[in-house]
């Protein structure tokens, strides 16, 4: 697996594919909220829906691993303790902040602040790993990618304000996601990436459901055949994206892999324009794609001498 997951074109392809999958979650969630008749201010209903989504995703992976490679599901006591902490941080805590924060801020701010997770990951990697330092190409890539997010949302309502339960929670969601990425690379030694994802999603989602279900109001979520289909797709994309992401993260630099997450909000904007009535593809979105591409190229750029040195090695 390491031989394939360290080849540059495979890593880039998987990273962009995962980012597009996560981007597709934006229109899916918007359509789901309307289809399931969830009130815009009902954060408990959203937490329960997220818990159902991630529980289903986690069980998909665990059952698949049980059939294909059952021994990979076995963990030591130390690994089990890590999985519990990881599930709380990466699933329960991150998405508690994300769903509640998104309910209390604008769409543009939500996209901008969620993109800050890329900055946090690159910065944390700079301090944790001597071979993953922040340099000029990465800095240019970060700036270009962040500008791409701004351009993609240009023209939407944007007000200069800050609340703890809105913008504050979105920043905390991005920070917990970045911490989770470092945890997965640093502490998940000896755990199969698919098993790691399955246990993480299952543990985190159970905690979300234990908190949310007792507080759920009657009729807060009204399921329909389409609603079940959207839930199934959301769970599938989470299972596939997280499993593949942790697989490439295990064998590659966290800072260089995480830059591709800039594709997520841009692809989410494009897919929203395609599937949500009233949303349109604009010249700004095309410009955003160009900026994100510049960012990706910049991060992967290596001077001629360095490339030659790597070839000789």
LOKEVO-905776 format. One record per residue: x, y, z of N, C-alpha, C in turn. Coordinates in pm, whole numbers, padded with zeros to 5 digits, always signed. Each point is the difference from the previous one (the first is absolute). Last residue first. Layout:
XYZXYZXYZ/...
This chain:
+01823+01021-00545-00026-00081+00121-00087-00118-00037/+00091+00318-00331+00120-00077+00029-00021-00091+00121/-00344+00299-00117+00010-00106-00101+00119-00088+00029/-00062+00383+00265-00097-00104+00033+00006-00115-00099/+00269+00378-00078+00047-00072+00120-00093-00113+00037/-00126+00292-00347+00109-00087-00043+00054-00082+00117/-00324+00326+00090-00060-00111-00076+00107-00098-00043/+00139+00393+00207-00061-00089+00096-00063-00119-00069/+00189+00342-00260+00104-00073+00072-00060-00101+00096/-00297+00296-00240+00066-00099-00084+00102-00084+00073/-00403+00208+00284+00104+00053-00088+00073-00113-00073/-00511-00052+00155+00134-00020+00057+00102+00056-00098/-00578-00002+00113+00115+00044-00080+00130-00024+00076/-00464-00073+00152+00071-00115-00054+00122+00038-00083/-00288+00330+00198+00039-00089+00110+00084-00118-00050/-00184+00301-00320+00103+00064+00080+00051-00092+00111/-00368-00134-00267+00126-00006-00076+00115+00058+00081/-00429+00033+00183+00042-00140-00004+00133-00015-00072/-00203+00428+00005+00042-00039+00134+00054-00142+00003/-00195+00162-00396+00129+00065+00023+00056-00041+00136/-00432-00141-00100+00098-00074-00082+00139+00057+00019/-00354+00227+00200+00025-00124+00072+00103-00085-00075/-00149+00391-00211+00084+00032+00116+00034-00126+00081/-00297-00042-00365+00134+00033-00049+00095+00029+00117/-00455-00069+00094+00063-00125-00041+00143+00024-00047/-00263+00374+00094+00039-00069+00123+00069-00132-00031/-00189+00248-00353+00123+00063+00049+00051-00068+00126/-00412-00137-00164+00104-00043-00094+00136+00058+00042/-00371+00142+00237+00028-00139+00034+00109-00055-00091/-00161+00433-00085+00077-00001+00123+00038-00143+00040/-00288+00091-00365+00140+00021-00037+00090-00003+00123/-00457-00269+00049+00040+00134-00041+00147+00004-00039/-00469-00339+00096+00145+00000-00020+00040+00136-00058/-00445-00083+00321+00052+00007-00136+00152+00001-00002/-00495-00106+00313+00146+00015+00002+00054-00006-00142/-00463-00066+00085+00034+00137+00035+00149+00026+00008/-00179-00496+00078-00068+00104-00077+00038+00139+00050/+00319-00437+00039-00094+00078+00082-00063+00111-00084/+00334-00312-00177-00112-00077+00055-00102+00081+00080/+00405+00186-00228-00058-00099-00092-00130-00058+00055/+00262+00305+00256-00052+00071-00117-00070-00096-00096/+00226-00179+00369-00121+00069+00045-00066+00074-00116/+00414-00201-00076-00105-00101+00007-00131+00060+00051/+00380+00282-00011-00036-00042-00137-00116-00099+00002/+00183+00133+00416-00068+00113-00065-00048-00038-00139/+00263-00309+00235-00131+00012+00062-00082+00112-00062/+00445-00055-00127-00083-00102-00063-00140+00002+00060/+00304+00290+00198-00021+00041-00139-00088-00102-00072/+00135-00087+00448-00102+00105-00009-00025+00048-00142/+00333-00353+00046-00130-00033+00059-00103+00113-00009/+00476+00015-00129-00091-00041-00106-00142-00020+00056/+00377+00088+00277-00054+00123-00057-00099-00031-00112/+00260-00336+00218-00132+00024+00058-00059+00133-00045/+00446-00161-00101-00103-00036-00097-00141+00019+00055/+00402+00060+00263-00024+00114-00089-00112-00029-00100/+00182-00328+00316-00115+00080+00044-00029+00118-00092/+00385-00294-00056-00126-00066-00036-00119+00092+00027/+00438+00138+00122-00013-00003-00146-00130-00065-00045/+00109+00024+00468-00010+00135-00056-00024+00000-00149/+00081-00412+00236-00132+00056+00030-00020+00136-00064/+00319-00395-00198+00008+00115+00088-00138+00063+00018/+00026-00529-00112+00045+00126-00061-00003+00113+00101/-00158-00464+00067+00129-00017-00069+00055+00128-00061/-00423-00032+00250+00090-00089+00073+00140-00003-00060/-00370+00227-00204+00060+00078+00108+00103-00083+00076/-00268-00197-00337+00109+00078-00057+00070+00084+00106/-00363-00260+00145+00095-00091-00065+00117+00078-00059/-00372+00224+00191+00093-00049+00101+00103-00096-00059/-00334+00158-00290+00080+00113+00049+00101-00047+00103/-00323-00305-00171+00105+00029-00097+00093+00110+00050/-00371-00103+00269+00087-00118-00008+00116+00025-00097/-00339+00333+00043+00085-00008+00118+00098-00116-00008/-00316+00047-00355+00092+00113+00006+00095-00010+00120/-00348-00330-00055+00101-00007-00106+00105+00109+00016/-00367+00000+00300+00078-00123+00017+00114-00006-00100/-00309+00354-00037+00083+00015+00119+00091-00121+00018/-00320-00007-00343+00109+00093-00034+00092+00020+00120/-00384-00267+00065+00095-00064-00090+00117+00091-00033/-00362+00170+00255+00077-00097+00078+00108-00065-00087/-00300+00290-00209+00085+00077+00091+00088-00094+00083/-00327-00195-00279+00112+00056-00078+00096+00076+00089/-00390-00171+00201+00088-00108-00043+00119+00050-00079/-00336+00306+00125+00075-00043+00118+00099-00111-00037/-00296+00144-00332+00100+00103+00027+00086-00036+00121/-00364-00281-00102+00102-00011-00104+00112+00102+00021/-00376+00016+00280+00082-00117+00032+00112-00018-00102/-00310+00340-00085+00078+00033+00118+00090-00116+00042/-00312-00061-00348+00113+00081-00044+00091+00034+00116/-00397-00231+00104+00092-00084-00078+00122+00076-00050/-00195+00206+00433-00066-00037-00124+00094-00094-00076/-00055+00230+00542+00069-00073-00106-00094-00035-00115/+00038+00383+00399-00104-00077-00070+00063-00070-00120/+00135+00261+00499+00053-00057-00124-00107-00089-00062/-00118+00235+00382+00109+00089-00041+00066-00047-00130/-00373-00198+00282-00023+00056-00133+00109+00092-00050/+00001-00062+00515-00082-00084-00089-00024+00070-00134/+00449+00119+00273-00144+00026+00009-00077-00090-00095/+00492-00075+00257-00067+00017-00130-00151+00018+00019/+00356-00097+00335-00048+00138-00011-00078+00026-00129/+00206-00429+00109-00089+00035+00113-00058+00140-00010/+00316-00142-00342-00129-00069-00004-00090+00034+00119/+00468+00171-00045-00106+00061-00077-00136-00064+00010/+00411-00160+00224-00028+00138+00042-00125+00054-00068/+00154-00428-00116-00032-00004+00143-00035+00138+00053/+00154-00040-00444-00137-00049+00014-00042-00007+00146/+00446+00122-00101-00091+00103-00050-00146-00042+00018/+00334-00315+00106-00001+00109+00098-00096+00111-00043/+00076-00347-00301-00077-00051+00114-00011+00108+00108/+00275+00088-00372-00143+00012-00032-00088-00051+00113/+00479-00039+00031-00044+00139+00004-00148+00017-00023/+00188-00436-00037+00010+00050+00138-00051+00143+00010/+00022-00191-00434-00098-00070+00083-00001+00055+00143/+00324+00160-00311-00135+00045-00035-00105-00062+00090/+00447-00146+00055-00012+00143+00031-00141+00051-00024/+00116-00445-00125-00014+00015+00145-00023+00146+00038/+00079-00089-00458-00122-00066+00045-00024+00018+00149/+00406+00157-00194-00115+00081-00040-00130-00058+00053/+00394-00246+00073+00008+00128+00071-00123+00085-00029/+00060-00390-00248-00046-00031+00135-00001+00125+00086/+00176+00041-00429-00145-00023-00010-00059-00034+00137/+00476+00060-00035-00075+00124-00023-00151-00018-00008/+00314-00321+00302-00034+00010-00143-00084+00126-00022/+00360-00044+00399-00144-00015-00025-00027+00017-00150/+00436+00054+00213-00041-00139+00007-00148-00023-00023/+00132+00480+00151+00097-00096-00048-00053-00142+00017/-00179+00480+00073-00074-00116-00049+00093-00107-00056/+00128+00448+00175-00034-00096+00105-00068-00128-00049/+00157+00385-00285+00100-00016+00105-00027-00119+00092/-00291+00137-00368+00133-00029-00054+00099-00038+00110/-00441+00130+00113-00009-00119-00084+00137-00041-00052/-00041+00403+00246-00018-00118+00085+00001-00128-00081/-00001+00411-00228+00132-00026+00060-00006-00124+00090/-00404+00142-00185+00088-00044-00109+00140-00033+00053/-00320+00188+00297-00031-00139-00032+00090-00055-00109/+00022+00456+00109+00061-00080+00108-00022-00148-00027/-00212+00295-00290+00145+00002-00022+00073-00082+00106/-00465+00058+00047+00028-00083-00117+00149-00008-00030/-00148+00288+00340-00010-00140+00044+00025-00095-00116/-00011+00461-00101+00116-00032+00084-00004-00145+00047/-00367+00174-00244+00118-00011-00087+00124-00041+00080/-00392+00086+00240-00019-00120-00082+00120-00023-00090/-00013+00395+00251+00029-00114+00086-00017-00132-00075/-00121+00394-00221+00146-00003+00016+00040-00119+00087/-00456+00079-00049+00054-00044-00128+00153-00009+00006/-00234+00172+00375-00017-00145-00012+00056-00052-00132/-00002+00469+00068+00090-00066+00096-00007-00151-00010/-00300+00272-00253+00135-00001-00056+00100-00072+00092/-00434-00027+00193-00004+00002-00146+00139-00016-00058/-00091+00031+00471-00078-00115-00047-00013-00004-00152/+00235+00362+00215+00062-00125+00041-00072-00121-00058/+00007+00469-00260-00066-00055+00118+00065-00134+00032/+00070+00476-00333+00056-00123+00056-00080-00039+00124/+00018+00337-00495-00049-00025+00135+00059-00131+00049/-00059+00302-00468+00111-00008+00092-00054-00013+00142/-00237-00169-00472+00000+00105+00102+00115-00023+00097/-00206-00148-00519+00110-00021+00096+00003+00117+00096/-00292-00252-00446-00006+00092+00114+00110-00034+00100/+00088-00114-00512-00094-00040+00102+00006+00098+00117/+00294+00040-00373-00133+00049-00032-00105-00044+00100/+00437-00296-00069-00010+00144-00023-00144+00039-00037/+00221-00441+00105-00115+00051+00073-00024+00149-00021/+00366-00235-00203-00114-00088-00026-00127+00052+00065/+00417+00218+00083-00052+00029-00134-00123-00084-00030/+00228-00084+00404-00061+00133+00004-00065+00033-00134/+00249-00396+00030-00124-00013+00076-00074+00133+00005/+00424-00006-00199-00096-00072-00082-00133-00016+00070/+00367+00177+00232-00057+00101-00091-00105-00065-00092/+00242-00286+00275-00093+00078+00081-00066+00110-00084/+00337-00260-00203-00117-00081+00029-00104+00077+00078/+00414+00208-00087-00076-00018-00125-00128-00080+00026/+00300+00049+00359-00059+00130-00033-00089-00013-00124/+00249-00379+00127-00103+00030+00098-00073+00129-00033/+00373-00120-00263-00113-00091-00023-00115+00027+00095/+00404+00231+00060-00069+00050-00120-00123-00086-00029/+00274-00147+00347-00064+00126+00039-00079+00059-00118/+00262-00384-00076-00119-00032+00079-00075+00127+00040/+00409+00055-00231-00101-00062-00086-00128-00034+00076/+00365+00173+00259-00064+00098-00088-00102-00063-00095/+00071-00266+00450+00095+00070-00085-00075+00093-00094/-00047-00344+00477-00063+00101-00084+00108+00072-00081/+00076-00515+00170+00003+00141+00040-00076+00089-00098/+00101-00505+00088-00126+00055-00053-00013+00147+00040/+00344-00318+00144+00002-00011-00146-00127+00056-00064/+00069-00016+00478+00114+00075-00052+00005-00003-00153/-00439-00030+00336+00086-00081-00086+00110+00085-00062/-00331+00177+00315+00009-00140+00040+00103-00080-00080/-00111+00471-00077+00059-00014+00133+00019-00145+00042/-00200+00112-00421+00127+00072+00003+00072-00020+00134/-00442-00158-00066+00100-00090-00059+00139+00064+00004/-00366+00260+00135+00030-00102+00100+00107-00097-00051/-00158+00325-00302+00076+00063+00108+00038-00102+00108/-00276-00141-00357+00133+00031-00051+00087+00061+00111/-00451-00084+00105+00073-00126-00022+00142+00026-00046/-00293+00370+00053+00035-00059+00129+00082-00127-00018/-00175+00209-00385+00106+00081+00060+00048-00063+00131/-00371-00193-00206+00120-00027-00079+00119+00076+00057/-00427+00079+00178+00054-00127+00046+00126-00039-00074/-00278+00376-00111+00111+00029+00091+00060-00128+00058/-00396+00018-00278+00126-00011-00074+00120+00028+00089/-00436+00061+00164+00029-00143-00009+00131-00024-00075/-00164+00441+00030+00053-00045+00127+00029-00150+00000/-00194+00204-00388+00130+00060+00029+00063-00058+00127/-00439-00131-00120+00098-00054-00093+00140+00052+00029/-00358+00175+00254+00018-00142+00029+00106-00062-00089/-00136+00445-00074+00089-00012+00115+00027-00146+00033/-00306+00083-00339+00132+00042-00041+00099-00014+00114/-00458-00088+00086+00061-00104-00083+00142+00035-00041/-00185+00210+00460-00039+00000-00141+00072-00110-00076/-00122-00060+00528+00081+00091-00080-00043-00010-00146/-00163-00281+00368+00002+00136+00057+00092+00095-00074/-00067-00476-00094-00138+00047+00021-00004+00145+00047/+00412-00233-00054-00058+00030-00131-00142+00052+00012/+00226-00148+00391+00058+00123-00052-00063+00041-00131/-00124-00411+00196-00053+00112+00076+00055+00132-00051/+00157-00396-00201-00143+00013-00026-00061+00117+00076/+00468-00093+00066-00030+00033-00139-00150+00024-00022/+00169-00147+00429+00035+00139-00029-00045+00039-00140/-00059-00444+00110-00083+00079+00090+00024+00149-00026/+00272-00305-00221-00129+00024-00067-00105+00062+00092/+00442-00098+00167+00013+00082-00121-00136+00032-00060/+00019-00293+00377+00032+00140+00033+00004+00088-00124/-00084-00472-00061-00099+00063+00086+00026+00148+00022/+00320-00239-00279-00139-00012-00045-00095+00080+00089/+00477-00001+00078-00012+00012-00145-00144-00009-00050/+00114-00037+00482+00056+00122-00059-00040+00015-00147/-00135-00393+00236-00058+00117+00066+00046+00129-00068/+00190-00407-00141-00141+00008-00040-00069+00121+00058/+00443-00092+00133-00004+00043-00139-00143+00015-00049/+00076-00182+00429+00035+00143-00001-00012+00056-00142/-00063-00460+00042-00107+00070+00071+00024+00151-00003/+00334-00278-00175-00117+00002-00088-00117+00073+00064/+00397-00079+00254+00021+00103-00102-00124+00014-00088/+00000-00346+00313-00011+00129+00068+00018+00115-00099/+00070-00432-00160-00142+00020+00028-00023+00133+00069/+00443-00144-00077-00063+00045-00123-00149+00027+00020/+00237-00182+00360+00050+00135-00027-00064+00058-00126/-00090-00446+00113-00066+00090+00095+00042+00145-00025/+00031-00306-00429+00049-00013+00136-00077+00096+00092/-00217-00217-00456+00090+00104+00046+00044-00029+00143/-00268-00218-00482+00048-00022+00136+00101+00108+00038/-00193-00045-00437-00088+00071+00093+00047-00014+00145/+00204-00223-00378+00039+00142+00003-00086+00080+00097/-00079-00467-00105+00107+00018+00098+00042+00147+00014/-00329-00146-00334-00050+00010+00138+00109+00025+00104/-00085+00064-00528+00123-00011+00079-00033+00013+00149/-00349-00034-00349+00124-00004-00079+00125-00027+00084/-00442+00035+00202-00007-00098-00107+00135-00018-00069/-00047+00325+00337-00029-00129+00064-00004-00112-00103/+00042+00450-00143+00125-00052+00053-00019-00136+00066/-00384+00219-00156+00086-00032-00113+00133-00059+00045/-00292+00162+00327-00053-00125-00057+00085-00043-00118/+00108+00412+00193+00028-00108+00094-00050-00135-00053/-00092+00397-00249+00142-00034-00002+00031-00118+00092/-00442+00167-00006+00034-00046-00136+00145-00050-00004/-00154+00214+00390-00040-00141-00007+00029-00059-00138/+00079+00464+00069+00092-00082+00078-00032-00148-00009/-00294+00307-00205+00129-00002-00069+00099-00089+00072/-00416+00078+00205-00017-00084-00118+00131-00013-00076/-00003+00295+00356-00014-00136+00051-00014-00098-00116/+00008+00459-00096+00133-00052+00030-00005-00140+00061/-00413+00221-00109+00085-00007-00119+00134-00067+00031/-00297+00095+00354-00050-00112-00081+00089-00020-00123/+00094+00372+00270+00032-00123+00070-00045-00123-00079/-00120+00425-00159+00143-00024-00020+00043-00129+00068/-00439+00137+00070+00016-00039-00140+00147-00030-00031/-00098+00170+00424-00051-00137-00013+00016-00050-00142/+00110+00446+00081+00097-00087+00067-00043-00146-00011/-00296+00327-00162+00118-00011-00088+00107-00090+00061/-00382+00101+00254-00039-00085-00113+00119-00021-00094/+00057+00299+00354-00006-00137+00050-00037-00097-00112/-00001+00471-00075+00134-00058-00005+00002-00145+00051/-00360+00357-00205-00004-00121+00081+00135-00072-00008/-00156+00405-00243+00064+00026+00130+00002-00122+00092/-00199-00007-00443+00134+00057-00018+00073+00019+00131/-00365-00393-00073+00000+00145+00020+00143+00052-00005/-00173-00440-00264+00067+00039+00124+00001+00152+00010/-00182-00342-00343-00077+00101+00069+00059+00035+00137/+00155-00297-00374-00035-00059+00130-00075+00097+00090/+00153+00140-00431-00077-00123-00023-00049-00062+00131/+00288+00381+00013-00132+00035-00054-00088-00123-00015/+00443-00061+00142-00070+00080+00101-00142+00034-00047/+00292-00220-00304-00049-00089+00107-00081+00078+00103/+00225+00232-00345-00120-00066-00051-00061-00090+00107/+00405+00204+00109-00102+00104-00020-00131-00061-00049/+00374-00284+00044-00053+00040+00130-00109+00106-00014/+00223-00138-00391-00075-00114+00055-00063+00038+00134/+00295+00308-00216-00134-00003-00058-00085-00114+00055/+00440+00016+00180-00069+00128+00020-00138+00001-00065/+00313-00368-00048-00082-00005+00121-00078+00130+00021/+00330-00075-00347-00137-00040-00036-00092-00006+00121/+00466+00088+00053-00070+00114-00057-00144-00032-00036/+00287-00345+00148-00040+00087+00111-00073+00124-00050/+00170-00281-00330-00104-00071+00075-00048+00085+00117/+00364+00160-00241-00124+00014-00078-00116-00070+00069/+00426-00048+00188-00046+00137+00016-00128+00027-00077/+00218-00418-00049-00056+00013+00134-00059+00139+00022/+00233-00072-00402-00124-00079+00002-00069+00011+00135/+00427+00191-00044-00101+00081-00070-00135-00071-00002/+00362-00237+00187-00028+00120+00080-00108+00086-00064/+00161-00379-00237-00082-00039+00115-00039+00122+00082/+00293+00072-00361-00131-00046-00050-00093-00034+00116/+00452+00108+00099-00075+00118-00046-00141-00039-00044/+00293-00350+00116-00033+00080+00118-00084+00121-00038/+00170-00264-00347-00105-00074+00072-00045+00080+00122/+00360+00161-00253-00124+00016-00077-00115-00073+00068/+00442-00030+00197-00055+00135+00000-00136+00009-00070/+00180-00429+00269+00021+00051-00135-00079+00130-00016/-00015-00285+00387+00105+00102+00006+00033+00054-00139/-00315-00359+00095-00049+00121+00066+00108+00104+00026/+00087-00435-00204-00095+00073-00082-00038+00134+00061/+00296-00290+00236+00059+00025-00132-00092+00086-00086/-00145-00160+00427+00087+00116+00008+00060+00036-00135/-00260-00396+00049-00083+00121+00000+00086+00126+00000/
